[in-house]
Amino acid sequence: MPAVVSDSCTGCESCVSACPVEAISMVDGAAVVNADDCVDCGACVGECPVDAITME
């Protein structure tokens, strides 16, 4: 299942650089995961300092 970003995202962009397939972009100061590009690796989950990302 693709990653899901909650409202607690602070916009730090740590997940953007952690994503090996560039499936995460920043929109209006928050991370957004493109579900079609996400490969379910979970790399972004471990990089988020506020635990805003979970695997759906």
Distance bins in CASP14 RR format, pairs under 12 A and 6 or more apart:
PFRMAT RR
TARGET T0000
AUTHOR 0000-0000-0000
RMODE 2
METHOD distances of the structure
MODEL  1
1 33 0 0 0 0 0 1 0 0 0 0 0
1 35 0 0 0 0 1 0 0 0 0 0 0
1 38 0 0 0 0 1 0 0 0 0 0 0
1 39 0 0 0 0 0 1 0 0 0 0 0
1 40 1 0 0 1 0 0 0 0 0 0 0
1 41 0 0 0 0 0 1 0 0 0 0 0
1 42 0 0 0 0 0 1 0 0 0 0 0
1 45 0 0 0 0 0 1 0 0 0 0 0
1 54 0 0 0 0 1 0 0 0 0 0 0
1 55 1 0 1 0 0 0 0 0 0 0 0
1 56 1 0 1 0 0 0 0 0 0 0 0
2 19 0 0 0 0 0 1 0 0 0 0 0
2 21 0 0 0 0 0 1 0 0 0 0 0
2 23 1 0 0 1 0 0 0 0 0 0 0
2 24 0 0 0 0 0 1 0 0 0 0 0
2 32 0 0 0 0 0 1 0 0 0 0 0
2 33 1 0 1 0 0 0 0 0 0 0 0
2 34 0 0 0 0 1 0 0 0 0 0 0
2 35 1 0 1 0 0 0 0 0 0 0 0
2 36 0 0 0 0 1 0 0 0 0 0 0
2 37 0 0 0 0 1 0 0 0 0 0 0
2 38 1 1 0 0 0 0 0 0 0 0 0
2 39 0 0 0 0 1 0 0 0 0 0 0
2 40 1 0 0 1 0 0 0 0 0 0 0
2 41 0 0 0 0 0 1 0 0 0 0 0
2 42 0 0 0 0 1 0 0 0 0 0 0
2 44 0 0 0 0 0 1 0 0 0 0 0
2 45 0 0 0 0 0 1 0 0 0 0 0
2 53 0 0 0 0 0 1 0 0 0 0 0
2 54 0 0 0 0 0 1 0 0 0 0 0
2 55 1 0 0 1 0 0 0 0 0 0 0
2 56 1 0 1 0 0 0 0 0 0 0 0
3 9 0 0 0 0 0 1 0 0 0 0 0
3 15 0 0 0 0 1 0 0 0 0 0 0
3 16 0 0 0 0 0 1 0 0 0 0 0
3 18 0 0 0 0 0 1 0 0 0 0 0
3 19 0 0 0 0 1 0 0 0 0 0 0
3 21 0 0 0 0 0 1 0 0 0 0 0
3 23 1 0 0 1 0 0 0 0 0 0 0
3 24 1 0 0 1 0 0 0 0 0 0 0
3 31 0 0 0 0 1 0 0 0 0 0 0
3 32 0 0 0 0 0 1 0 0 0 0 0
3 33 1 0 1 0 0 0 0 0 0 0 0
3 34 0 0 0 0 1 0 0 0 0 0 0
3 35 0 0 0 0 1 0 0 0 0 0 0
3 37 0 0 0 0 0 1 0 0 0 0 0
3 38 1 0 1 0 0 0 0 0 0 0 0
3 39 0 0 0 0 1 0 0 0 0 0 0
3 40 1 0 0 1 0 0 0 0 0 0 0
3 41 0 0 0 0 1 0 0 0 0 0 0
3 42 1 0 0 1 0 0 0 0 0 0 0
3 43 0 0 0 0 1 0 0 0 0 0 0
3 44 1 0 1 0 0 0 0 0 0 0 0
3 45 1 0 0 1 0 0 0 0 0 0 0
3 46 0 0 0 0 0 1 0 0 0 0 0
3 47 0 0 0 0 0 1 0 0 0 0 0
3 48 0 0 0 0 1 0 0 0 0 0 0
3 52 0 0 0 0 1 0 0 0 0 0 0
3 53 1 0 1 0 0 0 0 0 0 0 0
3 54 1 0 0 1 0 0 0 0 0 0 0
3 55 1 0 1 0 0 0 0 0 0 0 0
3 56 1 0 0 1 0 0 0 0 0 0 0
4 15 0 0 0 0 0 1 0 0 0 0 0
4 24 0 0 0 0 0 1 0 0 0 0 0
4 31 0 0 0 0 0 1 0 0 0 0 0
4 32 0 0 0 0 0 1 0 0 0 0 0
4 33 1 0 0 1 0 0 0 0 0 0 0
4 35 0 0 0 0 1 0 0 0 0 0 0
4 38 0 0 0 0 1 0 0 0 0 0 0
4 40 0 0 0 0 0 1 0 0 0 0 0
4 42 0 0 0 0 0 1 0 0 0 0 0
4 44 0 0 0 0 0 1 0 0 0 0 0
4 45 0 0 0 0 0 1 0 0 0 0 0
4 48 0 0 0 0 0 1 0 0 0 0 0
4 51 0 0 0 0 0 1 0 0 0 0 0
4 52 0 0 0 0 1 0 0 0 0 0 0
4 53 1 0 0 1 0 0 0 0 0 0 0
4 54 1 0 1 0 0 0 0 0 0 0 0
4 55 1 0 0 1 0 0 0 0 0 0 0
4 56 1 0 1 0 0 0 0 0 0 0 0
5 11 0 0 0 0 1 0 0 0 0 0 0
5 12 0 0 0 0 0 1 0 0 0 0 0
5 13 0 0 0 0 0 1 0 0 0 0 0
5 14 0 0 0 0 0 1 0 0 0 0 0
5 15 1 0 0 1 0 0 0 0 0 0 0
5 16 0 0 0 0 0 1 0 0 0 0 0
5 19 0 0 0 0 0 1 0 0 0 0 0
5 23 0 0 0 0 0 1 0 0 0 0 0
5 24 0 0 0 0 1 0 0 0 0 0 0
5 25 0 0 0 0 0 1 0 0 0 0 0
5 26 0 0 0 0 0 1 0 0 0 0 0
5 27 0 0 0 0 1 0 0 0 0 0 0
5 28 0 0 0 0 0 1 0 0 0 0 0
5 29 0 0 0 0 0 1 0 0 0 0 0
5 30 1 0 0 1 0 0 0 0 0 0 0
5 31 1 0 1 0 0 0 0 0 0 0 0
5 32 1 0 0 1 0 0 0 0 0 0 0
5 33 1 0 0 1 0 0 0 0 0 0 0
5 34 0 0 0 0 0 1 0 0 0 0 0
5 35 0 0 0 0 0 1 0 0 0 0 0
5 38 0 0 0 0 0 1 0 0 0 0 0
5 44 0 0 0 0 1 0 0 0 0 0 0
5 45 0 0 0 0 0 1 0 0 0 0 0
5 48 0 0 0 0 1 0 0 0 0 0 0
5 50 0 0 0 0 0 1 0 0 0 0 0
5 51 0 0 0 0 0 1 0 0 0 0 0
5 52 1 0 1 0 0 0 0 0 0 0 0
5 53 1 0 1 0 0 0 0 0 0 0 0
5 54 0 0 0 0 1 0 0 0 0 0 0
5 55 0 0 0 0 0 1 0 0 0 0 0
5 56 0 0 0 0 0 1 0 0 0 0 0
6 30 0 0 0 0 1 0 0 0 0 0 0
6 31 0 0 0 0 1 0 0 0 0 0 0
6 32 0 0 0 0 0 1 0 0 0 0 0
6 33 0 0 0 0 0 1 0 0 0 0 0
6 45 0 0 0 0 0 1 0 0 0 0 0
6 48 0 0 0 0 1 0 0 0 0 0 0
6 50 0 0 0 0 1 0 0 0 0 0 0
6 51 0 0 0 0 1 0 0 0 0 0 0
6 52 1 0 1 0 0 0 0 0 0 0 0
6 53 1 0 0 1 0 0 0 0 0 0 0
6 54 1 0 0 1 0 0 0 0 0 0 0
6 56 0 0 0 0 0 1 0 0 0 0 0
7 29 0 0 0 0 0 1 0 0 0 0 0
7 30 0 0 0 0 1 0 0 0 0 0 0
7 31 0 0 0 0 0 1 0 0 0 0 0
7 50 0 0 0 0 0 1 0 0 0 0 0
7 52 1 0 0 1 0 0 0 0 0 0 0
7 53 0 0 0 0 0 1 0 0 0 0 0
8 30 0 0 0 0 1 0 0 0 0 0 0
8 31 0 0 0 0 0 1 0 0 0 0 0
8 48 0 0 0 0 1 0 0 0 0 0 0
8 49 0 0 0 0 0 1 0 0 0 0 0
8 50 1 0 1 0 0 0 0 0 0 0 0
8 51 1 0 0 1 0 0 0 0 0 0 0
8 52 1 0 1 0 0 0 0 0 0 0 0
8 53 0 0 0 0 1 0 0 0 0 0 0
8 54 0 0 0 0 0 1 0 0 0 0 0
9 15 0 0 0 0 1 0 0 0 0 0 0
9 16 0 0 0 0 0 1 0 0 0 0 0
9 24 0 0 0 0 0 1 0 0 0 0 0
9 26 0 0 0 0 1 0 0 0 0 0 0
9 27 0 0 0 0 0 1 0 0 0 0 0
9 28 0 0 0 0 0 1 0 0 0 0 0
9 29 1 0 0 1 0 0 0 0 0 0 0
9 30 1 0 1 0 0 0 0 0 0 0 0
9 31 1 0 1 0 0 0 0 0 0 0 0
9 32 0 0 0 0 1 0 0 0 0 0 0
9 33 0 0 0 0 0 1 0 0 0 0 0
9 44 0 0 0 0 0 1 0 0 0 0 0
9 48 1 0 0 1 0 0 0 0 0 0 0
9 49 0 0 0 0 0 1 0 0 0 0 0
9 50 1 0 0 1 0 0 0 0 0 0 0
9 51 0 0 0 0 0 1 0 0 0 0 0
9 52 1 0 1 0 0 0 0 0 0 0 0
9 53 1 0 0 1 0 0 0 0 0 0 0
9 54 0 0 0 0 0 1 0 0 0 0 0
10 26 0 0 0 0 0 1 0 0 0 0 0
10 29 0 0 0 0 1 0 0 0 0 0 0
10 30 0 0 0 0 1 0 0 0 0 0 0
10 31 0 0 0 0 1 0 0 0 0 0 0
10 48 0 0 0 0 1 0 0 0 0 0 0
10 49 1 0 0 1 0 0 0 0 0 0 0
10 50 1 0 1 0 0 0 0 0 0 0 0
10 51 0 0 0 0 0 1 0 0 0 0 0
10 52 1 0 0 1 0 0 0 0 0 0 0
10 53 0 0 0 0 0 1 0 0 0 0 0
11 24 0 0 0 0 0 1 0 0 0 0 0
11 25 0 0 0 0 0 1 0 0 0 0 0
11 26 1 0 0 1 0 0 0 0 0 0 0
11 27 0 0 0 0 0 1 0 0 0 0 0
11 28 0 0 0 0 1 0 0 0 0 0 0
11 29 1 0 1 0 0 0 0 0 0 0 0
11 30 1 0 1 0 0 0 0 0 0 0 0
11 31 1 0 0 1 0 0 0 0 0 0 0
11 32 0 0 0 0 0 1 0 0 0 0 0
11 48 0 0 0 0 1 0 0 0 0 0 0
11 49 0 0 0 0 0 1 0 0 0 0 0
11 50 0 0 0 0 1 0 0 0 0 0 0
11 52 0 0 0 0 1 0 0 0 0 0 0
11 53 0 0 0 0 0 1 0 0 0 0 0
12 18 0 0 0 0 0 1 0 0 0 0 0
12 24 0 0 0 0 0 1 0 0 0 0 0
12 26 0 0 0 0 1 0 0 0 0 0 0
12 29 0 0 0 0 1 0 0 0 0 0 0
12 30 0 0 0 0 0 1 0 0 0 0 0
12 31 0 0 0 0 1 0 0 0 0 0 0
12 44 0 0 0 0 0 1 0 0 0 0 0
12 47 0 0 0 0 1 0 0 0 0 0 0
12 48 0 0 0 0 1 0 0 0 0 0 0
12 49 1 0 0 1 0 0 0 0 0 0 0
12 50 1 0 0 1 0 0 0 0 0 0 0
12 52 0 0 0 0 1 0 0 0 0 0 0
12 53 0 0 0 0 0 1 0 0 0 0 0
13 19 0 0 0 0 0 1 0 0 0 0 0
13 24 0 0 0 0 1 0 0 0 0 0 0
13 25 0 0 0 0 1 0 0 0 0 0 0
13 26 1 0 0 1 0 0 0 0 0 0 0
13 27 0 0 0 0 0 1 0 0 0 0 0
13 29 0 0 0 0 1 0 0 0 0 0 0
13 30 0 0 0 0 0 1 0 0 0 0 0
13 31 1 0 0 1 0 0 0 0 0 0 0
13 32 0 0 0 0 0 1 0 0 0 0 0
13 44 0 0 0 0 0 1 0 0 0 0 0
13 47 0 0 0 0 1 0 0 0 0 0 0
13 48 0 0 0 0 0 1 0 0 0 0 0
13 49 0 0 0 0 0 1 0 0 0 0 0
13 52 0 0 0 0 0 1 0 0 0 0 0
14 24 0 0 0 0 1 0 0 0 0 0 0
14 26 0 0 0 0 0 1 0 0 0 0 0
14 31 0 0 0 0 1 0 0 0 0 0 0
14 43 0 0 0 0 0 1 0 0 0 0 0
14 44 0 0 0 0 1 0 0 0 0 0 0
14 45 0 0 0 0 0 1 0 0 0 0 0
14 46 0 0 0 0 1 0 0 0 0 0 0
14 47 1 0 1 0 0 0 0 0 0 0 0
14 48 1 0 0 1 0 0 0 0 0 0 0
14 49 1 0 0 1 0 0 0 0 0 0 0
14 50 0 0 0 0 1 0 0 0 0 0 0
14 51 0 0 0 0 0 1 0 0 0 0 0
14 52 0 0 0 0 0 1 0 0 0 0 0
14 53 0 0 0 0 1 0 0 0 0 0 0
15 22 0 0 0 0 0 1 0 0 0 0 0
15 23 0 0 0 0 1 0 0 0 0 0 0
15 24 1 0 1 0 0 0 0 0 0 0 0
15 25 0 0 0 0 0 1 0 0 0 0 0
15 26 0 0 0 0 1 0 0 0 0 0 0
15 30 0 0 0 0 0 1 0 0 0 0 0
15 31 1 0 1 0 0 0 0 0 0 0 0
15 32 0 0 0 0 0 1 0 0 0 0 0
15 33 0 0 0 0 1 0 0 0 0 0 0
15 38 0 0 0 0 0 1 0 0 0 0 0
15 41 0 0 0 0 0 1 0 0 0 0 0
15 42 0 0 0 0 1 0 0 0 0 0 0
15 43 0 0 0 0 1 0 0 0 0 0 0
15 44 1 1 0 0 0 0 0 0 0 0 0
15 45 0 0 0 0 1 0 0 0 0 0 0
15 46 0 0 0 0 1 0 0 0 0 0 0
15 47 1 0 1 0 0 0 0 0 0 0 0
15 48 1 0 1 0 0 0 0 0 0 0 0
15 49 0 0 0 0 1 0 0 0 0 0 0
15 50 0 0 0 0 0 1 0 0 0 0 0
15 51 0 0 0 0 0 1 0 0 0 0 0
15 52 0 0 0 0 1 0 0 0 0 0 0
15 53 1 0 1 0 0 0 0 0 0 0 0
15 54 0 0 0 0 0 1 0 0 0 0 0
16 22 0 0 0 0 1 0 0 0 0 0 0
16 23 0 0 0 0 1 0 0 0 0 0 0
16 24 1 0 1 0 0 0 0 0 0 0 0
16 25 1 0 0 1 0 0 0 0 0 0 0
16 26 1 0 0 1 0 0 0 0 0 0 0
16 27 0 0 0 0 0 1 0 0 0 0 0
16 29 0 0 0 0 0 1 0 0 0 0 0
16 30 0 0 0 0 0 1 0 0 0 0 0
16 31 1 0 0 1 0 0 0 0 0 0 0
16 32 0 0 0 0 1 0 0 0 0 0 0
16 33 0 0 0 0 0 1 0 0 0 0 0
16 34 0 0 0 0 0 1 0 0 0 0 0
16 43 0 0 0 0 0 1 0 0 0 0 0
16 44 0 0 0 0 1 0 0 0 0 0 0
16 47 0 0 0 0 1 0 0 0 0 0 0
16 48 0 0 0 0 0 1 0 0 0 0 0
16 53 0 0 0 0 0 1 0 0 0 0 0
17 24 0 0 0 0 1 0 0 0 0 0 0
17 25 0 0 0 0 0 1 0 0 0 0 0
17 26 0 0 0 0 0 1 0 0 0 0 0
17 31 0 0 0 0 0 1 0 0 0 0 0
17 43 0 0 0 0 1 0 0 0 0 0 0
17 44 0 0 0 0 1 0 0 0 0 0 0
17 47 1 0 0 1 0 0 0 0 0 0 0
17 48 0 0 0 0 0 1 0 0 0 0 0
18 24 0 0 0 0 1 0 0 0 0 0 0
18 31 0 0 0 0 0 1 0 0 0 0 0
18 33 0 0 0 0 0 1 0 0 0 0 0
18 41 0 0 0 0 1 0 0 0 0 0 0
18 42 0 0 0 0 1 0 0 0 0 0 0
18 43 1 0 1 0 0 0 0 0 0 0 0
18 44 1 0 1 0 0 0 0 0 0 0 0
18 45 0 0 0 0 1 0 0 0 0 0 0
18 46 1 0 0 1 0 0 0 0 0 0 0
18 47 1 1 0 0 0 0 0 0 0 0 0
18 48 0 0 0 0 1 0 0 0 0 0 0
18 49 0 0 0 0 0 1 0 0 0 0 0
18 53 0 0 0 0 1 0 0 0 0 0 0
19 25 0 0 0 0 1 0 0 0 0 0 0
19 26 0 0 0 0 0 1 0 0 0 0 0
19 31 0 0 0 0 1 0 0 0 0 0 0
19 32 0 0 0 0 0 1 0 0 0 0 0
19 33 0 0 0 0 1 0 0 0 0 0 0
19 34 0 0 0 0 1 0 0 0 0 0 0
19 37 0 0 0 0 1 0 0 0 0 0 0
19 38 0 0 0 0 1 0 0 0 0 0 0
19 39 0 0 0 0 1 0 0 0 0 0 0
19 40 0 0 0 0 0 1 0 0 0 0 0
19 41 0 0 0 0 1 0 0 0 0 0 0
19 42 0 0 0 0 1 0 0 0 0 0 0
19 43 1 0 0 1 0 0 0 0 0 0 0
19 44 1 0 1 0 0 0 0 0 0 0 0
19 45 0 0 0 0 0 1 0 0 0 0 0
19 46 0 0 0 0 0 1 0 0 0 0 0
19 47 0 0 0 0 1 0 0 0 0 0 0
19 48 0 0 0 0 0 1 0 0 0 0 0
19 53 0 0 0 0 0 1 0 0 0 0 0
20 37 0 0 0 0 0 1 0 0 0 0 0
20 38 0 0 0 0 0 1 0 0 0 0 0
20 39 1 0 0 1 0 0 0 0 0 0 0
20 40 0 0 0 0 0 1 0 0 0 0 0
20 41 1 0 0 1 0 0 0 0 0 0 0
20 42 0 0 0 0 1 0 0 0 0 0 0
20 43 1 0 0 1 0 0 0 0 0 0 0
20 44 0 0 0 0 1 0 0 0 0 0 0
20 47 0 0 0 0 0 1 0 0 0 0 0
21 33 0 0 0 0 0 1 0 0 0 0 0
21 34 0 0 0 0 1 0 0 0 0 0 0
21 35 0 0 0 0 0 1 0 0 0 0 0
21 36 0 0 0 0 0 1 0 0 0 0 0
21 37 1 0 1 0 0 0 0 0 0 0 0
21 38 1 0 0 1 0 0 0 0 0 0 0
21 39 1 0 1 0 0 0 0 0 0 0 0
21 40 0 0 0 0 0 1 0 0 0 0 0
21 41 1 0 0 1 0 0 0 0 0 0 0
21 42 0 0 0 0 0 1 0 0 0 0 0
21 43 0 0 0 0 1 0 0 0 0 0 0
21 44 0 0 0 0 0 1 0 0 0 0 0
22 33 0 0 0 0 0 1 0 0 0 0 0
22 34 0 0 0 0 1 0 0 0 0 0 0
22 37 1 0 0 1 0 0 0 0 0 0 0
22 38 0 0 0 0 0 1 0 0 0 0 0
22 39 0 0 0 0 0 1 0 0 0 0 0
22 43 0 0 0 0 0 1 0 0 0 0 0
22 44 0 0 0 0 0 1 0 0 0 0 0
23 31 0 0 0 0 0 1 0 0 0 0 0
23 32 0 0 0 0 1 0 0 0 0 0 0
23 33 1 0 1 0 0 0 0 0 0 0 0
23 34 1 0 1 0 0 0 0 0 0 0 0
23 35 1 0 0 1 0 0 0 0 0 0 0
23 36 0 0 0 0 1 0 0 0 0 0 0
23 37 1 1 0 0 0 0 0 0 0 0 0
23 38 1 0 1 0 0 0 0 0 0 0 0
23 39 1 0 0 1 0 0 0 0 0 0 0
23 40 0 0 0 0 1 0 0 0 0 0 0
23 41 0 0 0 0 1 0 0 0 0 0 0
23 42 0 0 0 0 0 1 0 0 0 0 0
23 43 0 0 0 0 0 1 0 0 0 0 0
23 44 0 0 0 0 1 0 0 0 0 0 0
23 53 0 0 0 0 0 1 0 0 0 0 0
24 30 0 0 0 0 0 1 0 0 0 0 0
24 31 1 0 1 0 0 0 0 0 0 0 0
24 32 1 0 0 1 0 0 0 0 0 0 0
24 33 1 0 1 0 0 0 0 0 0 0 0
24 34 1 0 0 1 0 0 0 0 0 0 0
24 35 0 0 0 0 0 1 0 0 0 0 0
24 37 0 0 0 0 1 0 0 0 0 0 0
24 38 0 0 0 0 1 0 0 0 0 0 0
24 39 0 0 0 0 0 1 0 0 0 0 0
24 41 0 0 0 0 0 1 0 0 0 0 0
24 42 0 0 0 0 0 1 0 0 0 0 0
24 43 0 0 0 0 1 0 0 0 0 0 0
24 44 1 0 0 1 0 0 0 0 0 0 0
24 45 0 0 0 0 0 1 0 0 0 0 0
24 47 0 0 0 0 0 1 0 0 0 0 0
24 48 0 0 0 0 0 1 0 0 0 0 0
24 52 0 0 0 0 0 1 0 0 0 0 0
24 53 0 0 0 0 1 0 0 0 0 0 0
25 31 1 0 0 1 0 0 0 0 0 0 0
25 32 1 0 1 0 0 0 0 0 0 0 0
25 33 0 0 0 0 1 0 0 0 0 0 0
25 34 1 0 0 1 0 0 0 0 0 0 0
25 37 0 0 0 0 1 0 0 0 0 0 0
25 38 0 0 0 0 0 1 0 0 0 0 0
25 44 0 0 0 0 0 1 0 0 0 0 0
26 32 1 0 0 1 0 0 0 0 0 0 0
26 33 0 0 0 0 0 1 0 0 0 0 0
27 33 0 0 0 0 0 1 0 0 0 0 0
27 34 0 0 0 0 0 1 0 0 0 0 0
30 48 0 0 0 0 0 1 0 0 0 0 0
30 50 0 0 0 0 0 1 0 0 0 0 0
30 52 0 0 0 0 1 0 0 0 0 0 0
30 53 0 0 0 0 0 1 0 0 0 0 0
31 38 0 0 0 0 0 1 0 0 0 0 0
31 44 1 0 0 1 0 0 0 0 0 0 0
31 45 0 0 0 0 0 1 0 0 0 0 0
31 47 0 0 0 0 0 1 0 0 0 0 0
31 48 0 0 0 0 1 0 0 0 0 0 0
31 50 0 0 0 0 0 1 0 0 0 0 0
31 52 1 0 0 1 0 0 0 0 0 0 0
31 53 1 0 0 1 0 0 0 0 0 0 0
32 38 0 0 0 0 0 1 0 0 0 0 0
32 44 0 0 0 0 0 1 0 0 0 0 0
32 52 0 0 0 0 0 1 0 0 0 0 0
32 53 0 0 0 0 0 1 0 0 0 0 0
33 39 0 0 0 0 0 1 0 0 0 0 0
33 40 0 0 0 0 0 1 0 0 0 0 0
33 41 0 0 0 0 0 1 0 0 0 0 0
33 42 0 0 0 0 0 1 0 0 0 0 0
33 43 0 0 0 0 0 1 0 0 0 0 0
33 44 1 0 0 1 0 0 0 0 0 0 0
33 45 0 0 0 0 0 1 0 0 0 0 0
33 48 0 0 0 0 0 1 0 0 0 0 0
33 52 0 0 0 0 0 1 0 0 0 0 0
33 53 1 0 0 1 0 0 0 0 0 0 0
33 54 0 0 0 0 0 1 0 0 0 0 0
33 55 0 0 0 0 0 1 0 0 0 0 0
33 56 0 0 0 0 1 0 0 0 0 0 0
34 44 0 0 0 0 0 1 0 0 0 0 0
35 55 0 0 0 0 0 1 0 0 0 0 0
35 56 0 0 0 0 1 0 0 0 0 0 0
38 44 0 0 0 0 1 0 0 0 0 0 0
38 45 0 0 0 0 0 1 0 0 0 0 0
38 53 0 0 0 0 0 1 0 0 0 0 0
38 55 0 0 0 0 1 0 0 0 0 0 0
38 56 0 0 0 0 1 0 0 0 0 0 0
39 55 0 0 0 0 0 1 0 0 0 0 0
40 54 0 0 0 0 0 1 0 0 0 0 0
40 55 1 0 0 1 0 0 0 0 0 0 0
40 56 0 0 0 0 1 0 0 0 0 0 0
41 47 0 0 0 0 0 1 0 0 0 0 0
41 53 0 0 0 0 0 1 0 0 0 0 0
41 55 0 0 0 0 1 0 0 0 0 0 0
42 48 0 0 0 0 0 1 0 0 0 0 0
42 53 0 0 0 0 1 0 0 0 0 0 0
42 54 0 0 0 0 1 0 0 0 0 0 0
42 55 1 0 0 1 0 0 0 0 0 0 0
42 56 0 0 0 0 0 1 0 0 0 0 0
43 53 0 0 0 0 1 0 0 0 0 0 0
43 55 0 0 0 0 0 1 0 0 0 0 0
44 51 0 0 0 0 0 1 0 0 0 0 0
44 52 0 0 0 0 1 0 0 0 0 0 0
44 53 1 0 1 0 0 0 0 0 0 0 0
44 54 0 0 0 0 1 0 0 0 0 0 0
44 55 0 0 0 0 1 0 0 0 0 0 0
45 51 0 0 0 0 1 0 0 0 0 0 0
45 52 0 0 0 0 1 0 0 0 0 0 0
45 53 1 0 1 0 0 0 0 0 0 0 0
45 54 1 0 0 1 0 0 0 0 0 0 0
45 55 1 0 0 1 0 0 0 0 0 0 0
45 56 0 0 0 0 0 1 0 0 0 0 0
46 52 0 0 0 0 0 1 0 0 0 0 0
46 53 1 0 0 1 0 0 0 0 0 0 0
46 54 0 0 0 0 0 1 0 0 0 0 0
46 55 0 0 0 0 0 1 0 0 0 0 0
47 53 0 0 0 0 1 0 0 0 0 0 0
48 54 0 0 0 0 1 0 0 0 0 0 0
48 55 0 0 0 0 0 1 0 0 0 0 0
END
